[in-house]
């Protein structure tokens, strides 16, 4: 049985290469499915709402950068059309309660061997000068945990829709594992 692990905007190979080349400090582990997480462990209602934009392409503005030797990534800004879908400002515990300070909107590009992607949002990003900021395009999708097909990114509403009932979590509950 498949379920949605997180939702966000995912980047293709060309954009990923650009992000890798522009980073200041390339760390040994590259992120395979570079993305900006809009919601980790979404509720059924959040998945239903997000399906309105799945498969659509959006522009993301890169406005900052930081590397602390464990994580290398970019601070980003999204357009107002995406604000209602973004809800990833905290790390949540199993009861959906925030466990840390709010994190920045970000894209993790690379990590050290002991780095964790979730920590990138807490980096002290340095704002890029206006003339160094840039935009990239990505597609709204979900990362599926799927024992049959293997874990993967999906932009297919027909694949995602059945998970809303299969997730068997309540409207405001989060299935974090």
Secondary structure, DSSP 8 states (H G I E B T S, - for coil): --EEEEEEEE--HHHHHHHHHH-SS--SEE-SS-EEEEEES--HHHHHHHTTTTT-EEEEEEEEEEE-SSEEEEEEEE-GGGGGG---SS-B-TTS-B-SS----EEEEEE-TT--GGGGGGS--EE--GGG-EEEEEEEEEEEE-TTT-SEEE--HHHHHHHHHHT---TT-----
